[in-house]
Structures are given as structure tokens and as C-alpha cells.
């Protein structure tokens, strides 16, 4: 796994590695608005993720996810706020993004709660 100093560095490198779609959380789906695709939790896999804190404010946190969808033949990036500013997604999407595979790579107090 690669390690990055900031969100911009991570997204730029992921794009160079083929994660070109700009994905967003749509409540109970992950959306590729350019291709008019709405994926449910079973439609994608999380390949890697990277967590960042704001330089001036530890509450300014985000996670970038590199995801692949075999069903839709795409690779993309989801950037989501973490902590107090996290997106309010459905339980299925939230469980996928905060799955033990992701959570175990975070330190104790950083682990999301579902």
C-alpha cells in the first residue's frame, strides 16, 4: 500500500493508477454522475483507503477510497469527510465503507462506529 502526505497527493496518484471515475455518496448508493450509474454496496469493492487530518484542525478529516466495480467495469475514487462531517449514508454503504477490513487499519480512537 502507498502512503501519502495529503489528499491531493493520494488522489493524483490513484488517478495515475487508473482510478479515474469521480464517485460520490448518494445516501444508499455510490454514484458516478458522469455515467449515470448508481451502485449499491454489492456492486463495488474497496481496493485501498487513506485517511487524512487537516493540518490546522484535527477535526478536518477525510478518507479517500479507491474502489473497483466489476459489474460496471470502472475504477474510481470516493472522498468522504470523516468524523463530525461524515456523509449520512445508508447502513449498507456505511457498513461497506467502515467494514472491519478498513477499521482494523485505523488506530483505536480513529475507528468508526456504526
Order of alpha helices (4+ residues) and beta strands (2+ residues): alpha-beta-beta-beta-beta-beta-beta-alpha-alpha
